[in-house]
Amino acid sequence: GKKNGKALALDTPIPTPDGFTAMGELRVGDTIFDERGKPCRVTFATEVQHKRDCYVVEFADGAKVVADAEHQWGVYRRNSHGQYVVTTTAKMLADFDLGKRGKNYAVDVAGA
């Protein structure tokens, strides 16, 4: 929900109509692109958060992002027959399968 501080690293690149900016530079009212590639406004920004459990999440293309344990992800879970679910970084870590190199989830590529 809103105002729950689902943190990403301050240097996480965020796409905007004017190019990329860093998560730590965002302010309420800024325009960014949503997961469908559509412009949307930032409606809330937390203060910088400290002492949170954070993890490096690596995608199949090698891209990496640092997210806190409670960051929410919209994903497709392996063997769930295409079911889209919202989960947290911590829950994905708990399901990590070393034998499959952790490939239990898929995140959609953002729209153009």
C-alpha positions as CSV (number, residue, x, y, z in Angstrom):
1,G,0.0,0.0,0.0
2,K,0.9,3.6,-0.1
3,K,3.4,5.1,2.3
4,N,4.8,1.7,3.3
5,G,8.3,2.4,2.1
6,K,9.0,-0.4,-0.4
7,A,12.5,0.8,-0.9
8,L,14.9,0.6,-3.8
9,A,18.5,1.8,-3.8
10,L,18.8,5.6,-4.3
11,D,20.9,5.1,-7.5
12,T,18.2,2.9,-9.1
13,P,17.6,4.3,-12.7
14,I,14.0,5.4,-13.2
15,P,12.8,6.2,-16.7
16,T,11.2,9.6,-17.3
17,P,10.0,11.4,-20.5
18,D,13.2,13.4,-20.3
19,G,15.6,10.4,-19.9
20,F,16.6,8.5,-16.8
21,T,16.9,9.9,-13.3
22,A,17.9,8.2,-10.0
23,M,15.3,7.0,-7.5
24,G,16.8,9.4,-4.9
25,E,16.2,12.4,-7.2
26,L,12.4,11.8,-7.5
27,R,10.0,14.2,-6.0
28,V,6.2,14.3,-5.6
29,G,4.7,15.6,-8.9
30,D,7.6,14.3,-11.1
31,T,6.5,12.4,-14.2
32,I,7.9,8.9,-14.7
33,F,6.9,5.9,-16.8
34,D,4.9,3.1,-15.2
35,E,5.2,-0.6,-15.9
36,R,3.1,-0.3,-19.1
37,G,5.3,2.5,-20.4
38,K,2.7,5.1,-19.8
39,P,3.5,8.5,-18.1
40,C,2.4,8.8,-14.5
41,R,3.0,11.1,-11.6
42,V,4.9,10.4,-8.4
43,T,2.3,10.8,-5.7
44,F,4.4,10.0,-2.6
45,A,8.1,9.8,-1.7
46,T,9.5,8.6,1.6
47,E,12.5,9.9,3.4
48,V,15.7,7.9,2.9
49,Q,15.3,4.8,4.9
50,H,18.1,3.1,6.8
51,K,18.8,-0.2,8.5
52,R,16.6,-2.2,6.1
53,D,17.4,-5.7,4.9
54,C,18.3,-5.3,1.2
55,Y,19.2,-7.7,-1.6
56,V,20.6,-7.6,-5.1
57,V,18.0,-8.9,-7.5
58,E,19.5,-10.0,-10.8
59,F,17.4,-10.4,-13.9
60,A,18.0,-12.9,-16.8
61,D,19.6,-10.2,-18.9
62,G,22.2,-9.5,-16.2
63,A,20.6,-6.2,-15.0
64,K,20.7,-5.8,-11.2
65,V,18.7,-3.7,-8.8
66,V,19.0,-3.4,-5.0
67,A,15.6,-3.7,-3.3
68,D,14.6,-4.0,0.3
69,A,13.0,-7.2,1.7
70,E,9.5,-5.7,1.6
71,H,9.7,-4.3,-2.0
72,Q,6.8,-5.5,-3.9
73,W,7.1,-7.2,-7.3
74,G,4.4,-8.1,-9.8
75,V,5.6,-11.5,-11.1
76,Y,4.7,-14.7,-12.8
77,R,5.6,-17.7,-10.6
78,R,7.1,-20.8,-12.2
79,N,4.6,-23.6,-12.6
80,S,1.7,-21.4,-11.6
81,H,0.1,-21.7,-15.1
82,G,0.6,-18.0,-16.0
83,Q,-0.8,-16.7,-12.7
84,Y,0.3,-13.1,-12.0
85,V,1.0,-12.4,-8.3
86,V,2.4,-9.7,-6.2
87,T,5.2,-10.8,-3.9
88,T,8.1,-9.4,-1.9
89,T,11.8,-9.6,-2.3
90,A,12.0,-11.6,0.9
91,K,9.4,-14.1,-0.3
92,M,11.3,-14.6,-3.6
93,L,14.5,-15.2,-1.6
94,A,12.7,-17.8,0.5
95,D,11.7,-19.6,-2.7
96,F,15.2,-19.3,-4.2
97,D,16.2,-22.6,-5.9
98,L,20.0,-22.8,-6.2
99,G,19.7,-25.8,-8.6
100,K,17.7,-23.6,-11.0
101,R,19.8,-20.5,-10.2
102,G,16.7,-19.0,-8.6
103,K,14.6,-18.9,-11.8
104,N,11.3,-19.3,-10.0
105,Y,9.8,-15.9,-11.1
106,A,9.4,-13.8,-14.2
107,V,9.0,-10.1,-14.3
108,D,7.3,-8.6,-17.4
109,V,9.4,-6.2,-19.5
110,A,8.0,-2.7,-19.2
111,G,6.1,-1.3,-22.1
112,A,7.7,0.9,-24.6
